[in-house]
Amino acid sequence: MAKKTSTARISALKFLLQAADYDRVPVFVCVGDDAFLRHEVRLALGKSLVADQDDGLGLETMDGRVAELRDVRDILCERSLFGGERRVLVVEEADAFVKRYREQLEDYVAQPVAESVLVLEVKTWPGNTRLAKAVAKTGVTISCQVPQSGRELTEFTGHLKDWLVRQAQHVHEVKLERGAVDVLLELLPTEPGILCQEIGRLALLTETRATIDGGLVRDHVGGWRTRKTWDMIDAAAEGRARDAIDQLDRLLAAGEEPQALLPQMASTLRRFAAAVRIYAEAEAAGKKISLRTALEHSGLPPFKMKAAEGQLRQIGRERAAQLHRWLLAADLQLKGYNSTKERSRRVLETLIVQLSQQMGPNKTGHRA
């Protein structure tokens, strides 16, 4: 049985690298406002604590703004009819919940329910309170924010490098060289969500199970081009065809290749298609899920979630269901008779127009 590391507070990235060491901890507090880190911590908790949930989505959740302590305790005390199932409950936006039930939570932390795990997600967590000190004895506090300076930032950056290398291997099945990570950190801010998404984009530019090295990073990652590429993708997904095509013109004039732009567009659009499929499958099974939940299950980074909901609604259900076919057709055309730069440009323009607001709602008149 793994044992808990003795520490009052650890960074989210250190926890992600060592999540298996905390499989018997009864209470976690996730503090900080970095949505990407909170999302990754929650996935890691699901994978390590909930049986038969490889996707990490088996955790139960409650809204801390309206949650009652008795309901939280009821869930933590419930047991499966067949036994052996751990109860893991995440109380989201739990600041108000903690404020209302601070004394009762102190008692719970001192004597937590056996084979149950309580996770509190809060924005602030002063370490000098009795509750924080109680959690330090029996639980773990995970800092979900990026340090700004000093020794904490240095340690965070070291863990970030290790985690990005592991993510590249386990998620994208490519090798990320340590030197390439250093180049990434020179070109981009120290934001785990942005860096993780950039590695996913670079993985699409490599051969199967190939390597991301410093040269690939320098060739395809740049401040101005990176920002303009994502601006183009956002404009296309939001249906602003003219703005997206203007951005495309600037990128091509700056020397960007159409064959390099399509994989970046596809990385977002494929997730939209997956979200619609997940939504439809849940609907067919008689389950009601939100569009945001479907997007989360598709693997979209949390920091893109708010904009993505509006973008997917604009694209609509029918068009989103065709995205895989459109992307495949565009990929084949770019590799075939449309491989010249001018013809390749028309392929991307066609894809942008297909996403445009001028196309209107789908034939049923419904949005996703």
C-alpha positions, 0 to 999 in steps of 0.5 A: 500500500502506498503511503502519503508523503509527509507534507502540508502543501505540495504543488499540483505538478508534483502531485501529478507526478506522484499521484499514486503515492496518495491513494490512501489520503482521505481529504484533499484541498485543491487551492488556486485559480488555475483551471487547467491545473485543477482539471488535471488534478481532478483527472489524476484523483479519478484515475488513482482513486476510483476503480475501473475509471481509467478516464478519471471521470468517475468522481461525484461532484457537488456545487459548494455554493449550495451544498449542505453538509448532511448531503456531503456526509450522506454521499461519503457514507454510502456504500455499493451494494456489492462492496469494495467501491470507494466514495470520492466526492469533489465539492466545487467552488467550496469557499462558501461551504468551508465558511459555513461548516468550518467547525464541522469540517474540522471534526470530519477531517479528524475522523474521516469516513473510512474508504471515502475521499473528500476533495474541496476546491477553493480559491483561498486556504490560509494555512494558519486556521485550525481546519488547514492545520487539521488537513495538514495532519491527515490530508493533502493540500494541493496548490493549483496556481503558477508561482510568480517568482523565487524558489517556488517558481524554480521548483515548479518549473522543474516539475513542469519539465518532468510532467511535460515529458511524461505527458508527451509520452503517455498522451501523445505517444511521442518523445519530448526531448529535454532540450525541446522543453527548454526551447518551449519555455523560452518562447512561451509563458510558463502556463501548463495549459498553453504548453500542454496544448502546444505539445499536442500540436507539435505531436501532430507534426511528427511521424508516429512515435517520433521525437519532438526536438528543439529544431521542431519547436523552433520551426513551428513555435513562435510568439506572433505566429502562434498567437495569430494561428489561434486567433484564426482558429477562434475566428473560424470556430466563432463563424467570423469567416472574413476575420479568419481569412484575413488572419490566414492571409497574414500567416501565409504572407509571413511564410507559414505553410498551409500543411502546418496550419491544418493540423492546428485547426484539426486539434480543436475541431476534432474535439468539437466533433467528439463532444457532439458524439459524446452528447448524442450518445448520452442523449440516446442512452437517456442521460442528460449532460451539459455541453460543457461536460461533453467538451470536458470529456472530449479532452479540450483544455479547461482554459479554452472551455468558456470560449469553446461552448459558444464556438460549438453552439455557433457551429451547430450539431449537424455541422460539428458531426461532419467535422471529421469528414471535412478534415479528412477531405482537406488533409487528402487535398493538401497531400494531393493535387491541391498541394501547391501553396495557392491551391492549399490556401483555397482548401483552408478557405473552404474549411473556414467558410464551412464553419462560417455564420453565413452557413446558418443553423443546421437543417433541423434549426437546432444548435448543439 
